[in-house]
Amino acid sequence: MEGAVNLIGLLCAMLIFAYGCYAIWDTNTVVRQAAPAKYQEYKPQAEASPGYAELKAQNNDVAGWVTVYGTGVDYPVLRTDNNDKYLRTDPLGNYSLSGSIFIDYKNQADFSDFNTVIYGHHMAYHVMFGDIGNFINEDYFNSHPYGNLYYAGKDHGIAFFAFLAVDVYQTGVYRIAVSETDRESYLEELRQTSLYTRPEIGVSPDDRIVLLSTCSQDITNGRHILAGKVTDETYPDTFRSDTAKTITLEAVTEANRDMLSTWVLVFLAAVLCIAWAVLKGREKQKSDRR
């Protein structure tokens, strides 16, 4: 009987070990598939980038490329006739849990609207729009003021002027293609709703803006929005030039470390349970002998 208990305990420990290995592999795979480094070969480096042209040829829904300097946000931007497809489809057209960064279907694909809403999943380990949530820290907001938006064959600057933490049902903020007569009131609503703003970045109804939107766990149905003014002037990336590669390596390392820590705790718990079961079995045997 004791041997059978020990065998069952050993099998349980082996199953937990196998599950832990699978969990680490699975997390590693998801992070690598969603990490910005995966798409760097397609990033526009010049006006006629062969890599970007290749991506565009594979998927005509590709509308541009968005980068937030110093973060993991460095991805192609997609746009199609609905907001469902790219929740679970990557820029190459493959099924993916991480989906893609995509423009609201009610916006124009050429960023000609006054305000363009861009969505991305909030994911851990700095991938997709996960780092947008970091802007809730005012110091982080102030130290990451610029980005880049590539479309129509050239780079454009993004000067981030506001960060918002809102409820998804605050439909006023999510109005698409605001009319000329409503633009000033819309900008005022953004300013009033924002947690932080940069007044020195003047934004007028004649400008074009982008809203990078992702989920937030801070409030029910919460959303984080990083609002930026699109400019013809581009801004230098004062962070490391290999941010995408560095983010990917850090993300995979961090994910593996977290999963390994979890696996170790689960494994130790299993060992304790097995030891308890064996001890109880021996106590029962002693009791039966009496």
N, C-alpha and C positions, 0 to 999 in steps of 0.2 A: 504493500500500500504506500509506504513512504517513498519507494522508488518511483511509483507512478506519479505521486505528487511532485517529486523533484523533476521528473521528465516533463510534466505539464508546465511547471514553472520555467524550465529551460526553454521550452517551445515558445512560451509567452514572451520571454526576454528576447528571443531571436526575432519574433514577429515585431516587437517594439523597435528593435535595432534596425530591421529592414524598413519599417515605416519611417524611422528617423532619417535614414539614408535617402529614401524616396522624397521625403519632404524637402530636404536640403537640395536635392537635384531639381525638384520641381520649382522651388522658389528661385534657384539660380537661373533656370531656363526662362521663367517669366520675366525676371529682371533683365536678362540679356536681350530678350526679344523686344522689350519695351524701351530699353536704354537708348539715348540719343546717338551713341557711337555706331549703332547698327545702320543708321541712315547717312552717316557722314560722307560716304562715297557719292551720294546724290546731291549733296549740298551745293548750292550755287556759289562758286568761287570767282566767277567772272560773268560778264554779260551773256556770254554764250557758253555756259557750263555743260560739257558733254554728259556729266553725271546727272544733272538736273533734267536735261533733255531726254535722257534715257528713262528716268523715272516718269516724266510726263508722257512719254511714248507708251509706257506700260499701263499708265492709269491717267486718263484725261481729266479726272476729277481733281488732280493736283492743281492748286490755285496759287501757291506761293510757299514761303518758308518763314517761320517766326523764330526769333532768338531773343531770349532775355539774358543779358550779360551776367555772368557769374552764377548762373543756375543751370539746372538740367533741362531747361526748356530750350530746345534746339531741334526743331522738327519741321517736316513738310506740313503744309496746311491743305486740307481737302475740302471740297464742297460739292454736294449733290442735291437732288430734289427732295430730300427728307433728312430728318435729324436722327434717324435710327441706324442707318447702314454702318456708319463709321464708329458707332459705339462698340462694335465687335469685329471690325474689319481694319486691317493695317493698311498703310499707304500702297503696298504692293498688291492689295486685293485679297489677301489671305485672311482666314478666320484668326482672330486674336482677342484674348480677354482684355488686353490693354487698349484695343481700338486704335483710333487716330486722333490727331488734333484737327478739328473741322469747323467750318463756318456755318452759322445758322442758315438753313435753306432759304429763308426769306431775304437774306442779303445777296447782293451781287457778288459774283466770284472775283471781280476785278478791283474790289475794295473802293468802289466809286461812291458808295453810300456815305452819308455823314457819320453814321456809327455802325461799325461791323462787330458782331458778337462772335467770338471764337471759343469753342468748348474743348475741354480735355479732361480725362479722368484724373481724379486726385488719387495718386498712388504713392506708396511708401518708397523709400530708398532713392529719392530725387528723380524719379522717372515720370514721363508725361507731364501733367500740370501739378505734380506733387509739391514742387517748390513754391508755387503761387501762395500756398498757405503760410510760408515763412514771412510774407510781407505783413502779416498781422503784427509782427514785431516792428516797432517804429524805427529802430536803428537799422534793421535789415531793409526796410522801405527806403530809408534815406541813403543807404550805401549801395543800392542797386537801381540807379535812376534811368538807365537806358537799355535799349534793345535794338533789334533790326528786323525789318519786314521786307522780304524780297517778293516782288511781283512785277508784272509787265516788263520783265527783262532787266530790272535794276534794283539796287538796294535803296531802302528808305529807312530813315531813323524812326525810333519810337522813344518819346520822352514821357515817362510815366508820371502822371500828375495826380492820381488818386488811387486809394485802396478802399474797397467796400466789403463789409460783411453783412449780407442781406438774406432775407427769406426769398425762396424761389418764387413765391407768389407776389412779390413786389414787382408787379408787371410793368410799372412805370419805368424802372431801370432797364428792363429787357425789351422795351419798345424797339422795333427794328425799322431802319430807314426813316428816321424822324424827319418830318417835313420842315421846310425852311422857317415857317412861322412858329414852330414849336421848339426849335433848336436851343434858343437861349434858356427857355424854361427847363428843358431837359438837362442842360449843363448845370443849371442851378440845383436841380434835383440831385444830380450826381455829387455836387459839392456838399449839399446839406446831408446827404446819406453817408458820405465818406467818413472813415475813421481817420485817415490822414490825407492831406493834400499838399501839393507844391504850388503855392500861389504864383511863384516866379515863372512858372510855365504857363504863359498866357494861352488860353484856349478860347476860340471864338466860334460863332456859328459858321464861319467860312472854312474852318478847319475840318479835317477828317480824324476820327478817333477809332481806336479798337478797344474792346473790352474782353480781356482774357478771363474766362469764367470756369470755375471748377467747384466741385462739392466741398462742403465744410461739415465737420462733425461737431462744431462748437454750438450750433443751434439746430433745432428741428427744421428740416428742409432747408438747411443753410447753404449759402453759396458765398464763395470768395471771388471778388472781381478786381483785377488789376487793370486800371484804365490808362491808356496812353494816347498821346497826340502823335499822329503820323506826320513826319516831316520829310522834305526833299533833302535836307542836310542829314548826313549819316554821322554817327558818333563812334569814337574809337572804343574798342573793347579793352578796358583797363585790367581785366582779369586775365587769367592764363589763357593762352591761345588754344590749348589742348583740353579745354573744359569738358567737352563731351567725353573724351577718352577717360579723363580723370574721374568724372562723375560715374561712368560705367564701372570702373574698377572699384571705386569706393562703395557704390551701391551693391555690387555683388559681394564684396567683402563684408559689408554690414549685414546684408541679408543672410549670408552663411553663418555669421557669428550669432545672429539672433536665433536662427533655426537650430544651430548646434546647442546653444544654451537651453532652448526649450526641450530639445531631444534629451539632453543630459538629465534635466529635471524629471522628465517623464520616465526615463530609464531607471533613475535612482528610486523613483516612486514604485516602479514595477518590482525592482529588486527587494525593496522593503516589504511589499505585499507578499512576494514569494517567500521571503524569510519568515514572515508572520505565519503564512500558511503551513510551512514546514514545522515551525515551532508548535503551532496548535496541533498538528498531526502527531508529533512526538508526545505532547502532553496527553492526547487522547489515548495513544497506545499505552502509556504508563498507567493511566486511569483504568483502562480495560484489564491490564495485567493484575491490578489490585482486586 
